[in-house]
């Protein structure tokens, strides 16, 4: 099944990208800082963190959103990155996109201030939230209903960009952004639509979500200095750093892109996925699902493991993830794993959760396009049990033709993408 | 490329009607039994349709697994087990390794007792900074890992992977009614085009969850006071219904190779987004009817409507009734929310399961709202069925289910 003919028959073109992280707004600024080895991790200023073991995060605090709520920030970032990607691709010259919309977004929950506001205005009736007689909502409270439905953001974005069909909102936890891309690739391969707009967004840092992840012992507690906390593949790594961000990709059938003379920034060549059945927060010790995810993506691309030159790792910096990812890599790549470059964007921007798969796919497109591999920063104490070239601390000029981007989620959802350089 | 035929080889439905087809038919013909499952006090003033006692341990044997889920996830894990049983997939590690799962979920499930403590004890809003700190401290002390994992909606599918060992893949769609229809649409298209061989598709909804009622009541969407007939609810009119609904879909080739019975054929699924301010959902429905090649709809075609009952707040139930009176005049139309309530993400899939059971049996049940003109055609033989899924504020879906042949 290998050979260039199959490769082209199944390849999907990336013709537009957009990105926001704690490092800034727009692909250019993010790429400049990602390749400079900058960190976007800071002390949390959005809410009080006294008494909490983790007090740092990669917050996006520069969007025009007030007050900052999960739906409002997630929406503002999704709007900005999709505008950037669509404009870059030139695909919506007539104001519409003949393509589906796939949005990876966090589940929408009321934060506590919203909940108090709502309960002061409209009563839910019985149960634990009961306060009175259950007054019905009005025109004034209708926006609460709209804002707190999970489908509203995708619906609004589909209208904004003139996408066709029923927009899909999805979550596969930390693999969500990659799942959105996979759904777009599948749709284009089926020939249903010539294009897809795939977006990941996550603006869900509030006290409750921070406490939840802290209770799983998943977060780094090395608060000082914040920019040193995320240490993927290091011996002293102690957890991931929560972060916010968003990214968007315009995907197109190669013929469609060619016919309109669109710029091809890179290719999505293959997708793999597998579900783990072992445990809610841990991988099966045999790494089986991770292996199936990576091997599946490479096979789907019509490539062999030795064709891959770079892995944009899931690389969260938790003791468990990095160990399992390394095990999976050695299982899939064998001797070739020693020749791979493997780096983690999360060392700089933290873990953008629902958005991570999309954010890191955009970074991988840039790495392939520019022949410049972003580093794993904070790599001062190598883990002797993880013998990988992690592109330590500084970006490296290196031409790579094919790359793998990994996303592994809590709950056992694993997705890998194979990307190819344009040209 | 010719599309492959997509077959339904398993279904599992836990609902206010019960959990076996025999129980469903009995309840569908017995208005008094259905009314007995409506609880007007638990979440008053909003009535809800509830699921009766069921033996969760029969499908989720490990106590630790049961504790890690709230009621919504439990309904789903139970129904998924029923569907896998019927399709002969249960405990077949090799096939489950290649079974792809797509589920529709609302948000995760909160620890309501902790929420109650916070709401009752929190200082007033005039000391906002102090309130923030107080709430943070309450959560840091009170959240329990096993329970708040249920707050992650992807753990709905994650739990099913763990309990039933479904390992091919796992995707969770969110977004109210349309999420259920899109889960089925994507599975159908992937099967039809050869992107997979076996799919487990499902959703669940817990009608008693107050955090959902807050939001829907803010929208003025909920039926208040006593129960009222679906097609004639005067104002706000959604009455939630609990459900777990799962289907096993596979290609005709896969079903034949495994020697498993085909229950019904899922001929096609369409789902679209109509701008409800400027567009007409009925225009979308006409296009979908054409795209699915449905032709004239007569008495041999059951039409199960997912109309939510959302009343004057949206006008959508009345609009759907008008569309059905135009496109399905002469067909036995049933608004199933009258019998089972509105199960949001699970509503469409629940109706697809009921239609599969109808065509398998070759007959549709009696009108659920006998006084409503839209349900004028009585019980009788059917060979195919349509399912409509018009969301209460967005999304229009249509599925065509045919007898296995």
Interface residues (C-beta under 8 A of the other chain):
Chain A: X47 X48 X50 X51 X52 X105 X107 X108 X109 X110 X112 X113 X115 X116 X118 X119 X120 X121 X122 X123 X124 X125 X126 X127 X128 X129 X130 X133 X134 X136 X137 X138 X141 X142 X144 X145 X146 X148 X149 X150 X151 X154 X155 X158 X159 X165 X166 X167 X168 X169 X170 X171 X172 X173 X176 X179 X183 X186 X187 X189 X190 X192 X207 X208 X211 X212 X214 X215 X216 X273 X274 X275 X276 X277 X278 X279 X280 X281 X289 X409 X410 X411 X412 X413
Chain B: X41 X42 X43 X44 X45 X46 X68 X101 X106 X107 X108 X110 X112 X113 X115 X116 X118 X119 X122 X125 X128 X129 X132 X133 X135 X136 X137 X139 X140 X143 X145 X148 X149 X151 X152 X153 X154 X155 X157 X158 X159 X161 X162 X165 X166 X167 X168 X169 X170 X171 X172 X173 X174 X175 X176 X178 X179 X181 X182 X185 X186 X189 X190 X193 X195 X208 X210 X211 X213 X214 X215 X216 X217 X218 X219 X220 X221 X222 X224 X236 X271 X272 X273 X275 X391 X393 X394 X395 X397
